[in-house]
């Protein structure tokens, strides 16, 4: 079962991922905005760090990521098994 | 065969049904990542408070990215 630390880390990954979605869309129409680019690059770096941290502790985040043996992607819980609203 | 689709007879602007007007966005303050995910946008100016009544706590706690 997912412990609180895992859910908190996953939440942070989702939050930073969303910032990246937003900054990327903004930069599509504002490619010279230095502040937005800095925000994007900071978020990108944070995303890489969080992802590495998560995967070192809990296994692959997506099925594109490396796994120990046995294949870790199928280890639960699945997104619909997590109650994010209570965190 | 020449068909008349009416495009040459159409008056330029006065006859238009509608014209889109989208102001160019300029980044100002941004939400914290947590607030952004909750709000569905990173940009506070894109939140229409008319449709978000009752969830204004995070709107009041805007953060700067430094």
Backbone of each chain as nested JSON, in Angstrom:
{
  "chains": [
    {"id": "A", "residues": [
      {"number": 1, "name": "UNK", "atoms": {"N": [0.843, -1.196, 0.0], "CA": [0.0, 0.0, 0.0], "C": [0.877, 1.244, 0.0]}},
      {"number": 2, "name": "UNK", "atoms": {"N": [0.353, 2.303, -0.559], "CA": [1.075, 3.558, -0.659], "C": [1.139, 4.248, 0.693]}},
      {"number": 3, "name": "UNK", "atoms": {"N": [2.35, 4.615, 1.132], "CA": [2.391, 5.38, 2.376], "C": [2.286, 6.866, 2.063]}},
      {"number": 4, "name": "UNK", "atoms": {"N": [2.186, 7.634, 3.118], "CA": [1.967, 9.068, 2.959], "C": [3.117, 9.748, 2.21]}},
      {"number": 5, "name": "UNK", "atoms": {"N": [4.349, 9.314, 2.524], "CA": [5.516, 9.931, 1.881], "C": [5.475, 9.719, 0.371]}},
      {"number": 6, "name": "UNK", "atoms": {"N": [5.022, 8.53, -0.042], "CA": [4.955, 8.232, -1.476], "C": [3.903, 9.11, -2.158]}},
      {"number": 7, "name": "UNK", "atoms": {"N": [2.76, 9.243, -1.513], "CA": [1.699, 10.069, -2.104], "C": [2.125, 11.53, -2.178]}},
      {"number": 8, "name": "UNK", "atoms": {"N": [2.807, 11.996, -1.125], "CA": [3.249, 13.389, -1.14], "C": [4.241, 13.647, -2.266]}},
      {"number": 9, "name": "UNK", "atoms": {"N": [5.133, 12.674, -2.468], "CA": [6.106, 12.811, -3.552], "C": [5.408, 12.786, -4.913]}},
      {"number": 10, "name": "UNK", "atoms": {"N": [4.452, 11.892, -5.04], "CA": [3.697, 11.797, -6.289], "C": [2.9, 13.077, -6.559]}},
      {"number": 11, "name": "UNK", "atoms": {"N": [2.326, 13.624, -5.507], "CA": [1.593, 14.892, -5.649], "C": [2.522, 15.991, -6.138]}},
      {"number": 12, "name": "UNK", "atoms": {"N": [3.732, 16.026, -5.544], "CA": [4.666, 17.078, -5.944], "C": [5.075, 16.913, -7.403]}},
      {"number": 13, "name": "UNK", "atoms": {"N": [5.24, 15.658, -7.814], "CA": [5.574, 15.393, -9.224], "C": [4.44, 15.882, -10.136]}},
      {"number": 14, "name": "UNK", "atoms": {"N": [3.203, 15.625, -9.738], "CA": [2.066, 16.068, -10.56], "C": [1.996, 17.59, -10.619]}},
      {"number": 15, "name": "UNK", "atoms": {"N": [2.289, 18.227, -9.494], "CA": [2.245, 19.692, -9.462], "C": [3.311, 20.296, -10.374]}},
      {"number": 16, "name": "UNK", "atoms": {"N": [4.53, 19.778, -10.249], "CA": [5.618, 20.322, -11.074], "C": [5.38, 19.993, -12.556]}},
      {"number": 17, "name": "UNK", "atoms": {"N": [4.817, 18.821, -12.822], "CA": [4.472, 18.465, -14.209], "C": [3.482, 19.465, -14.792]}},
      {"number": 18, "name": "UNK", "atoms": {"N": [2.539, 19.873, -13.978], "CA": [1.534, 20.823, -14.465], "C": [2.151, 22.193, -14.739]}},
      {"number": 19, "name": "UNK", "atoms": {"N": [3.082, 22.598, -13.863], "CA": [3.788, 23.862, -14.117], "C": [4.511, 23.773, -15.463]}},
      {"number": 20, "name": "UNK", "atoms": {"N": [5.11, 22.619, -15.734], "CA": [5.815, 22.438, -17.011], "C": [4.861, 22.505, -18.196]}},
      {"number": 21, "name": "UNK", "atoms": {"N": [3.68, 21.908, -18.052], "CA": [2.673, 22.011, -19.122], "C": [2.373, 23.479, -19.411]}},
      {"number": 22, "name": "UNK", "atoms": {"N": [2.183, 24.226, -18.334], "CA": [1.788, 25.62, -18.475], "C": [2.905, 26.487, -19.05]}},
      {"number": 23, "name": "UNK", "atoms": {"N": [4.11, 26.343, -18.506], "CA": [5.218, 27.159, -19.011], "C": [5.526, 26.803, -20.457]}},
      {"number": 24, "name": "UNK", "atoms": {"N": [5.417, 25.524, -20.805], "CA": [5.695, 25.113, -22.191], "C": [4.691, 25.74, -23.154]}},
      {"number": 25, "name": "UNK", "atoms": {"N": [3.411, 25.718, -22.773], "CA": [2.384, 26.337, -23.629], "C": [2.606, 27.839, -23.752]}},
      {"number": 26, "name": "UNK", "atoms": {"N": [2.941, 28.461, -22.63], "CA": [3.175, 29.91, -22.639], "C": [4.374, 30.253, -23.529]}},
      {"number": 27, "name": "UNK", "atoms": {"N": [5.421, 29.46, -23.401], "CA": [6.629, 29.733, -24.188], "C": [6.418, 29.501, -25.69]}},
      {"number": 28, "name": "UNK", "atoms": {"N": [5.446, 28.658, -26.029], "CA": [5.134, 28.464, -27.459], "C": [4.757, 29.787, -28.118]}},
      {"number": 29, "name": "UNK", "atoms": {"N": [4.062, 30.635, -27.354], "CA": [3.63, 31.919, -27.92], "C": [4.477, 33.092, -27.426]}},
      {"number": 30, "name": "UNK", "atoms": {"N": [5.36, 32.839, -26.456], "CA": [6.231, 33.894, -25.928], "C": [7.664, 33.363, -25.829]}},
      {"number": 31, "name": "UNK", "atoms": {"N": [8.266, 32.994, -26.953], "CA": [9.568, 32.306, -26.898], "C": [10.712, 33.156, -26.344]}},
      {"number": 32, "name": "UNK", "atoms": {"N": [10.521, 34.478, -26.281], "CA": [11.603, 35.353, -25.794], "C": [11.411, 35.795, -24.347]}},
      {"number": 33, "name": "UNK", "atoms": {"N": [10.431, 35.239, -23.688], "CA": [10.177, 35.647, -22.309], "C": [11.166, 34.951, -21.377]}},
      {"number": 34, "name": "UNK", "atoms": {"N": [12.156, 35.742, -20.953], "CA": [13.26, 35.165, -20.179], "C": [12.8, 34.636, -18.82]}},
      {"number": 35, "name": "UNK", "atoms": {"N": [11.896, 35.372, -18.21], "CA": [11.432, 34.967, -16.886], "C": [10.64, 33.655, -16.972]}},
      {"number": 36, "name": "UNK", "atoms": {"N": [9.814, 33.541, -18.007], "CA": [9.043, 32.311, -18.187], "C": [9.982, 31.135, -18.464]}},
      {"number": 37, "name": "UNK", "atoms": {"N": [11.02, 31.408, -19.225], "CA": [11.98, 30.344, -19.542], "C": [12.72, 29.893, -18.286]}},
      {"number": 38, "name": "UNK", "atoms": {"N": [13.062, 30.87, -17.454], "CA": [13.728, 30.524, -16.197], "C": [12.805, 29.67, -15.323]}},
      {"number": 39, "name": "UNK", "atoms": {"N": [11.572, 30.068, -15.277], "CA": [10.576, 29.309, -14.514], "C": [10.463, 27.883, -15.053]}},
      {"number": 40, "name": "UNK", "atoms": {"N": [10.432, 27.78, -16.365], "CA": [10.334, 26.466, -17.005], "C": [11.568, 25.605, -16.697]}},
      {"number": 41, "name": "UNK", "atoms": {"N": [12.743, 26.218, -16.839], "CA": [13.967, 25.452, -16.612], "C": [14.107, 25.011, -15.159]}},
      {"number": 42, "name": "UNK", "atoms": {"N": [13.728, 25.893, -14.248], "CA": [13.75, 25.505, -12.834], "C": [12.8, 24.342, -12.577]}},
      {"number": 43, "name": "UNK", "atoms": {"N": [11.603, 24.436, -13.142], "CA": [10.615, 23.368, -12.95], "C": [11.105, 22.073, -13.583]}},
      {"number": 44, "name": "UNK", "atoms": {"N": [11.753, 22.196, -14.737], "CA": [12.26, 21.011, -15.427], "C": [13.316, 20.296, -14.583]}},
      {"number": 45, "name": "UNK", "atoms": {"N": [14.204, 21.104, -13.993], "CA": [15.242, 20.524, -13.148], "C": [14.621, 19.845, -11.926]}},
      {"number": 46, "name": "UNK", "atoms": {"N": [13.661, 20.532, -11.326], "CA": [12.984, 19.979, -10.156], "C": [12.253, 18.685, -10.518]}},
      {"number": 47, "name": "UNK", "atoms": {"N": [11.651, 18.674, -11.704], "CA": [10.934, 17.484, -12.174], "C": [11.874, 16.279, -12.29]}},
      {"number": 48, "name": "UNK", "atoms": {"N": [13.06, 16.525, -12.88], "CA": [14.036, 15.436, -13.018], "C": [14.454, 14.906, -11.647]}},
      {"number": 49, "name": "UNK", "atoms": {"N": [14.709, 15.851, -10.726], "CA": [15.132, 15.443, -9.38], "C": [14.055, 14.606, -8.683]}},
      {"number": 50, "name": "UNK", "atoms": {"N": [12.828, 15.115, -8.757], "CA": [11.727, 14.412, -8.089], "C": [11.501, 13.038, -8.685]}},
      {"number": 51, "name": "UNK", "atoms": {"N": [11.609, 12.981, -10.008], "CA": [11.376, 11.705, -10.687], "C": [12.437, 10.673, -10.299]}},
      {"number": 52, "name": "UNK", "atoms": {"N": [13.691, 11.139, -10.263], "CA": [14.764, 10.229, -9.853], "C": [14.563, 9.766, -8.416]}},
      {"number": 53, "name": "UNK", "atoms": {"N": [14.194, 10.728, -7.558], "CA": [13.975, 10.406, -6.154], "C": [12.842, 9.374, -6.022]}},
      {"number": 54, "name": "UNK", "atoms": {"N": [11.771, 9.604, -6.746], "CA": [10.616, 8.707, -6.667], "C": [10.979, 7.302, -7.143]}},
      {"number": 55, "name": "UNK", "atoms": {"N": [11.672, 7.256, -8.278], "CA": [11.949, 5.953, -8.885], "C": [12.971, 5.154, -8.093]}},
      {"number": 56, "name": "UNK", "atoms": {"N": [13.9, 5.869, -7.421], "CA": [14.871, 5.165, -6.588], "C": [14.161, 4.476, -5.423]}},
      {"number": 57, "name": "UNK", "atoms": {"N": [13.11, 5.119, -4.922], "CA": [12.408, 4.564, -3.754], "C": [11.284, 3.603, -4.126]}},
      {"number": 58, "name": "UNK", "atoms": {"N": [10.546, 3.963, -5.163], "CA": [9.286, 3.239, -5.391], "C": [9.179, 2.531, -6.735]}},
      {"number": 59, "name": "UNK", "atoms": {"N": [10.209, 2.61, -7.557], "CA": [10.14, 1.922, -8.845], "C": [9.668, 2.835, -9.961]}},
      {"number": 60, "name": "UNK", "atoms": {"N": [9.498, 2.26, -11.16], "CA": [9.221, 3.077, -12.342], "C": [7.912, 3.859, -12.244]}},
      {"number": 61, "name": "UNK", "atoms": {"N": [7.998, 5.109, -12.695], "CA": [6.839, 5.986, -12.669], "C": [5.974, 5.74, -13.898]}},
      {"number": 62, "name": "UNK", "atoms": {"N": [6.615, 5.461, -15.014], "CA": [5.886, 5.141, -16.24], "C": [6.49, 3.872, -16.832]}},
      {"number": 63, "name": "UNK", "atoms": {"N": [5.823, 3.312, -17.816], "CA": [6.358, 2.09, -18.424], "C": [7.467, 2.374, -19.425]}},
      {"number": 64, "name": "UNK", "atoms": {"N": [7.895, 3.63, -19.502], "CA": [9.062, 3.992, -20.309], "C": [10.331, 4.001, -19.455]}},
      {"number": 65, "name": "UNK", "atoms": {"N": [10.158, 3.867, -18.148], "CA": [11.298, 3.99, -17.25], "C": [11.906, 2.628, -16.916]}},
      {"number": 66, "name": "UNK", "atoms": {"N": [13.169, 2.674, -16.47], "CA": [13.874, 1.433, -16.143], "C": [13.317, 0.822, -14.866]}},
      {"number": 67, "name": "UNK", "atoms": {"N": [13.461, -0.486, -14.758], "CA": [12.921, -1.199, -13.614], "C": [13.924, -2.223, -13.101]}},
      {"number": 68, "name": "UNK", "atoms": {"N": [13.854, -2.501, -11.805], "CA": [14.565, -3.661, -11.27], "C": [13.777, -4.907, -11.662]}},
      {"number": 69, "name": "UNK", "atoms": {"N": [14.378, -6.073, -11.426], "CA": [13.654, -7.33, -11.609], "C": [12.975, -7.685, -10.276]}},
      {"number": 70, "name": "UNK", "atoms": {"N": [11.751, -8.053, -10.214], "CA": [10.825, -8.174, -11.339], "C": [10.296, -6.817, -11.802]}},
      {"number": 71, "name": "UNK", "atoms": {"N": [9.75, -6.804, -13.004], "CA": [9.134, -5.623, -13.623], "C": [8.252, -4.903, -12.611]}},
      {"number": 72, "name": "UNK", "atoms": {"N": [8.627, -3.648, -12.289], "CA": [7.97, -2.94, -11.193], "C": [6.763, -2.115, -11.574]}},
      {"number": 73, "name": "UNK", "atoms": {"N": [6.556, -1.944, -12.877], "CA": [5.477, -1.038, -13.292], "C": [4.093, -1.522, -12.845]}},
      {"number": 74, "name": "UNK", "atoms": {"N": [3.955, -2.848, -12.74], "CA": [2.637, -3.39, -12.392], "C": [2.338, -3.365, -10.893]}},
      {"number": 75, "name": "UNK", "atoms": {"N": [3.344, -2.937, -10.103], "CA": [3.069, -2.806, -8.672], "C": [2.1, -1.653, -8.443]}},
      {"number": 76, "name": "UNK", "atoms": {"N": [1.076, -1.916, -7.686], "CA": [0.09, -0.88, -7.415], "C": [0.628, 0.186, -6.498]}},
      {"number": 77, "name": "UNK", "atoms": {"N": [-0.193, 1.085, -6.055], "CA": [-1.575, 1.199, -6.501], "C": [-1.688, 1.955, -7.83]}},
      {"number": 78, "name": "UNK", "atoms": {"N": [-2.774, 1.716, -8.525], "CA": [-3.068, 2.44, -9.747], "C": [-3.696, 3.779, -9.38]}},
      {"number": 79, "name": "UNK", "atoms": {"N": [-3.68, 4.717, -10.312], "CA": [-4.181, 6.062, -9.97], "C": [-5.571, 6.061, -9.342]}},
      {"number": 80, "name": "UNK", "atoms": {"N": [-6.434, 5.188, -9.818], "CA": [-7.806, 5.209, -9.295], "C": [-7.902, 4.554, -7.908]}},
      {"number": 81, "name": "UNK", "atoms": {"N": [-6.791, 3.981, -7.472], "CA": [-6.8, 3.39, -6.129], "C": [-6.291, 4.357, -5.059]}},
      {"number": 82, "name": "UNK", "atoms": {"N": [-5.904, 5.539, -5.499], "CA": [-5.383, 6.523, -4.557], "C": [-6.41, 7.616, -4.343]}},
      {"number": 83, "name": "UNK", "atoms": {"N": [-6.689, 7.916, -3.086], "CA": [-7.613, 8.992, -2.788], "C": [-6.821, 10.278, -2.533]}},
      {"number": 84, "name": "UNK", "atoms": {"N": [-6.552, 10.999, -3.613], "CA": [-5.723, 12.199, -3.489], "C": [-6.425, 13.301, -2.707]}},
      {"number": 85, "name": "UNK", "atoms": {"N": [-7.744, 13.238, -2.653], "CA": [-8.481, 14.307, -1.985], "C": [-8.254, 14.334, -0.486]}},
      {"number": 86, "name": "UNK", "atoms": {"N": [-7.845, 13.198, 0.067], "CA": [-7.639, 13.162, 1.504], "C": [-6.2, 13.395, 1.906]}},
      {"number": 87, "name": "UNK", "atoms": {"N": [-5.452, 13.984, 0.999], "CA": [-4.069, 14.322, 1.346], "C": [-3.818, 15.809, 1.226]}}
    ]},
    {"id": "B", "residues": [
      {"number": 1, "name": "UNK", "atoms": {"N": [-16.024, 25.503, -64.12], "CA": [-17.282, 26.219, -63.979], "C": [-17.205, 27.217, -62.823]}},
      {"number": 2, "name": "UNK", "atoms": {"N": [-17.626, 28.426, -63.118], "CA": [-17.571, 29.447, -62.072], "C": [-18.808, 29.378, -61.19]}},
      {"number": 3, "name": "UNK", "atoms": {"N": [-18.546, 29.184, -59.963], "CA": [-19.675, 29.191, -59.019], "C": [-19.569, 30.415, -58.127]}},
      {"number": 4, "name": "UNK", "atoms": {"N": [-20.682, 30.94, -57.802], "CA": [-20.674, 32.094, -56.918], "C": [-20.988, 31.658, -55.495]}},
      {"number": 5, "name": "UNK", "atoms": {"N": [-19.953, 31.646, -54.687], "CA": [-20.173, 31.298, -53.28], "C": [-20.424, 32.537, -52.425]}},
      {"number": 6, "name": "UNK", "atoms": {"N": [-20.41, 33.672, -53.095], "CA": [-20.742, 34.894, -52.37], "C": [-19.566, 35.569, -51.706]}},
      {"number": 7, "name": "UNK", "atoms": {"N": [-18.384, 34.938, -51.823], "CA": [-17.268, 35.513, -51.07], "C": [-16.851, 36.889, -51.588]}},
      {"number": 8, "name": "UNK", "atoms": {"N": [-17.115, 37.144, -52.874], "CA": [-16.727, 38.442, -53.421], "C": [-17.749, 39.532, -53.128]}},
      {"number": 9, "name": "UNK", "atoms": {"N": [-18.915, 39.126, -52.771], "CA": [-19.961, 40.1, -52.503], "C": [-20.034, 40.487, -51.031]}},
      {"number": 10, "name": "UNK", "atoms": {"N": [-19.308, 39.69, -50.229], "CA": [-19.427, 39.899, -48.79], "C": [-18.684, 41.174, -48.385]}},
      {"number": 11, "name": "UNK", "atoms": {"N": [-19.341, 42.049, -47.677], "CA": [-18.609, 43.214, -47.197], "C": [-17.525, 42.786, -46.21]}},
      {"number": 12, "name": "UNK", "atoms": {"N": [-16.477, 43.526, -46.148], "CA": [-15.327, 43.08, -45.354], "C": [-15.646, 42.942, -43.874]}},
      {"number": 13, "name": "UNK", "atoms": {"N": [-15.693, 44.019, -43.171], "CA": [-15.91, 43.893, -41.73], "C": [-17.354, 44.079, -41.283]}},
      {"number": 14, "name": "UNK", "atoms": {"N": [-18.052, 45.054, -41.818], "CA": [-19.401, 45.294, -41.282], "C": [-20.31, 44.073, -41.341]}},
      {"number": 15, "name": "UNK", "atoms": {"N": [-20.089, 43.211, -42.339], "CA": [-20.965, 42.053, -42.455], "C": [-20.525, 40.85, -41.666]}},
      {"number": 16, "name": "UNK", "atoms": {"N": [-19.371, 40.962, -41.031], "CA": [-18.892, 39.808, -40.265], "C": [-19.835, 39.504, -39.11]}},
      {"number": 17, "name": "UNK", "atoms": {"N": [-20.013, 38.227, -38.873], "CA": [-20.897, 37.845, -37.774], "C": [-20.25, 38.137, -36.431]}},
      {"number": 18, "name": "UNK", "atoms": {"N": [-18.944, 37.886, -36.372], "CA": [-18.247, 38.102, -35.11], "C": [-16.767, 38.262, -35.391]}},
      {"number": 19, "name": "UNK", "atoms": {"N": [-16.111, 38.898, -34.498], "CA": [-14.666, 38.99, -34.645], "C": [-14.008, 38.656, -33.318]}},
      {"number": 20, "name": "UNK", "atoms": {"N": [-13.069, 37.735, -33.356], "CA": [-12.416, 37.33, -32.113], "C": [-11.432, 38.407, -31.668]}},
      {"number": 21, "name": "UNK", "atoms": {"N": [-11.371, 38.614, -30.394], "CA": [-10.406, 39.566, -29.847], "C": [-9.767, 38.927, -28.615]}},
      {"number": 22, "name": "UNK", "atoms": {"N": [-8.534, 38.509, -28.756], "CA": [-7.845, 37.843, -27.651], "C": [-6.649, 38.685, -27.242]}},
      {"number": 23, "name": "UNK", "atoms": {"N": [-6.705, 39.304, -26.076], "CA": [-5.568, 40.117, -25.65], "C": [-4.317, 39.261, -25.477]}},
      {"number": 24, "name": "UNK", "atoms": {"N": [-3.179, 39.807, -25.838], "CA": [-1.925, 39.062, -25.699], "C": [-1.575, 38.962, -24.216]}},
      {"number": 25, "name": "UNK", "atoms": {"N": [-1.292, 37.749, -23.813], "CA": [-1.021, 37.525, -22.394], "C": [0.387, 37.973, -22.023]}},
      {"number": 26, "name": "UNK", "atoms": {"N": [0.513, 38.619, -20.885], "CA": [1.836, 38.954, -20.368], "C": [1.962, 38.342, -18.987]}},
      {"number": 27, "name": "UNK", "atoms": {"N": [3.016, 37.594, -18.784], "CA": [3.153, 36.899, -17.511], "C": [3.406, 37.884, -16.384]}},
      {"number": 28, "name": "UNK", "atoms": {"N": [2.611, 37.747, -15.34], "CA": [2.781, 38.606, -14.179], "C": [3.103, 37.723, -12.988]}},
      {"number": 29, "name": "UNK", "atoms": {"N": [2.207, 37.658, -12.035], "CA": [2.426, 36.737, -10.929], "C": [2.08, 35.33, -11.396]}},
      {"number": 30, "name": "UNK", "atoms": {"N": [2.667, 34.365, -10.727], "CA": [2.269, 32.984, -11.031], "C": [1.916, 32.275, -9.733]}},
      {"number": 31, "name": "UNK", "atoms": {"N": [1.051, 31.291, -9.842], "CA": [0.695, 30.486, -8.686], "C": [1.866, 29.6, -8.29]}},
      {"number": 32, "name": "UNK", "atoms": {"N": [1.858, 29.156, -7.061], "CA": [2.785, 28.097, -6.666], "C": [2.323, 26.827, -7.384]}},
      {"number": 33, "name": "UNK", "atoms": {"N": [3.204, 25.835, -7.537], "CA": [2.796, 24.601, -8.234], "C": [1.524, 23.98, -7.652]}},
      {"number": 34, "name": "UNK", "atoms": {"N": [1.425, 23.98, -6.333], "CA": [0.253, 23.364, -5.695], "C": [-1.024, 24.133, -6.037]}},
      {"number": 35, "name": "UNK", "atoms": {"N": [-0.926, 25.455, -5.957], "CA": [-2.083, 26.29, -6.274], "C": [-2.459, 26.178, -7.752]}},
      {"number": 36, "name": "UNK", "atoms": {"N": [-1.42, 26.096, -8.586], "CA": [-1.673, 26.009, -10.03], "C": [-2.46, 24.752, -10.374]}},
      {"number": 37, "name": "UNK", "atoms": {"N": [-2.047, 23.634, -9.792], "CA": [-2.742, 22.371, -10.087], "C": [-4.193, 22.429, -9.616]}},
      {"number": 38, "name": "UNK", "atoms": {"N": [-4.398, 23.059, -8.479], "CA": [-5.768, 23.203, -7.974], "C": [-6.596, 24.127, -8.857]}},
      {"number": 39, "name": "UNK", "atoms": {"N": [-5.963, 25.213, -9.308], "CA": [-6.695, 26.223, -10.08], "C": [-6.89, 25.803, -11.533]}},
      {"number": 40, "name": "UNK", "atoms": {"N": [-6.045, 24.871, -11.995], "CA": [-6.123, 24.488, -13.406], "C": [-5.397, 25.457, -14.314]}},
      {"number": 41, "name": "UNK", "atoms": {"N": [-4.643, 26.361, -13.73], "CA": [-3.809, 27.27, -14.52], "C": [-2.683, 27.797, -13.652]}},
      {"number": 42, "name": "UNK", "atoms": {"N": [-1.575, 28.121, -14.296], "CA": [-0.441, 28.693, -13.569], "C": [-0.629, 30.203, -13.391]}},
      {"number": 43, "name": "UNK", "atoms": {"N": [-1.539, 30.755, -14.197], "CA": [-1.629, 32.211, -14.289], "C": [-2.894, 32.747, -13.604]}},
      {"number": 44, "name": "UNK", "atoms": {"N": [-2.712, 33.475, -12.502], "CA": [-3.873, 33.993, -11.768], "C": [-4.798, 34.839, -12.632]}},
      {"number": 45, "name": "UNK", "atoms": {"N": [-4.24, 35.543, -13.613], "CA": [-5.092, 36.42, -14.428], "C": [-6.031, 35.627, -15.323]}},
      {"number": 46, "name": "UNK", "atoms": {"N": [-5.795, 34.336, -15.458], "CA": [-6.688, 33.517, -16.277], "C": [-7.815, 32.886, -15.463]}},
      {"number": 47, "name": "UNK", "atoms": {"N": [-7.768, 33.118, -14.16], "CA": [-8.846, 32.605, -13.318], "C": [-9.992, 33.599, -13.352]}},
      {"number": 48, "name": "UNK", "atoms": {"N": [-11.143, 33.142, -13.77], "CA": [-12.307, 34.008, -13.774], "C": [-13.053, 33.806, -12.466]}},
      {"number": 49, "name": "UNK", "atoms": {"N": [-12.919, 34.763, -11.585], "CA": [-13.453, 34.573, -10.23], "C": [-14.974, 34.402, -10.243]}},
      {"number": 50, "name": "UNK", "atoms": {"N": [-15.615, 34.867, -11.331], "CA": [-17.056, 34.709, -11.438], "C": [-17.455, 33.231, -11.412]}},
      {"number": 51, "name": "UNK", "atoms": {"N": [-16.569, 32.4, -11.995], "CA": [-16.885, 30.972, -12.067], "C": [-16.186, 30.18, -10.981]}},
      {"number": 52, "name": "UNK", "atoms": {"N": [-15.508, 30.873, -10.097], "CA": [-14.746, 30.167, -9.07], "C": [-15.101, 30.64, -7.674]}},
      {"number": 53, "name": "UNK", "atoms": {"N": [-16.321, 31.037, -7.501], "CA": [-16.698, 31.513, -6.179], "C": [-16.591, 30.368, -5.18]}},
      {"number": 54, "name": "UNK", "atoms": {"N": [-16.077, 30.684, -4.036], "CA": [-15.957, 29.656, -3.015], "C": [-14.589, 29.005, -2.971]}},
      {"number": 55, "name": "UNK", "atoms": {"N": [-13.768, 29.228, -3.979], "CA": [-12.424, 28.654, -3.962], "C": [-11.388, 29.775, -4.062]}},
      {"number": 56, "name": "UNK", "atoms": {"N": [-11.651, 30.823, -3.33], "CA": [-10.782, 31.989, -3.492], "C": [-9.652, 32.063, -2.465]}},
      {"number": 57, "name": "UNK", "atoms": {"N": [-9.566, 31.054, -1.586], "CA": [-8.49, 31.079, -0.591], "C": [-7.118, 31.117, -1.247]}},
      {"number": 58, "name": "UNK", "atoms": {"N": [-6.939, 30.232, -2.223], "CA": [-5.632, 30.204, -2.883], "C": [-5.454, 31.394, -3.806]}},
      {"number": 59, "name": "UNK", "atoms": {"N": [-6.562, 31.971, -4.245], "CA": [-6.429, 33.169, -5.082], "C": [-5.815, 34.32, -4.296]}},
      {"number": 60, "name": "UNK", "atoms": {"N": [-6.145, 34.334, -3.003], "CA": [-5.632, 35.421, -2.171], "C": [-4.192, 35.185, -1.764]}},
      {"number": 61, "name": "UNK", "atoms": {"N": [-3.705, 33.984, -1.945], "CA": [-2.342, 33.687, -1.48], "C": [-1.393, 33.494, -2.65]}},
      {"number": 62, "name": "UNK", "atoms": {"N": [-1.539, 34.332, -3.665], "CA": [-0.637, 34.275, -4.811], "C": [0.814, 34.391, -4.365]}},
      {"number": 63, "name": "UNK", "atoms": {"N": [1.62, 33.656, -5.048], "CA": [3.039, 33.723, -4.698], "C": [3.837, 34.168, -5.912]}},
      {"number": 64, "name": "UNK", "atoms": {"N": [4.914, 34.835, -5.655], "CA": [5.816, 35.232, -6.735], "C": [6.845, 34.12, -6.919]}},
      {"number": 65, "name": "UNK", "atoms": {"N": [7.369, 34.008, -8.118], "CA": [8.369, 32.96, -8.345], "C": [9.761, 33.464, -7.963]}},
      {"number": 66, "name": "UNK", "atoms": {"N": [9.852, 34.691, -7.487], "CA": [11.146, 35.244, -7.064], "C": [11.908, 35.668, -8.285]}}
    ]}
  ]
}
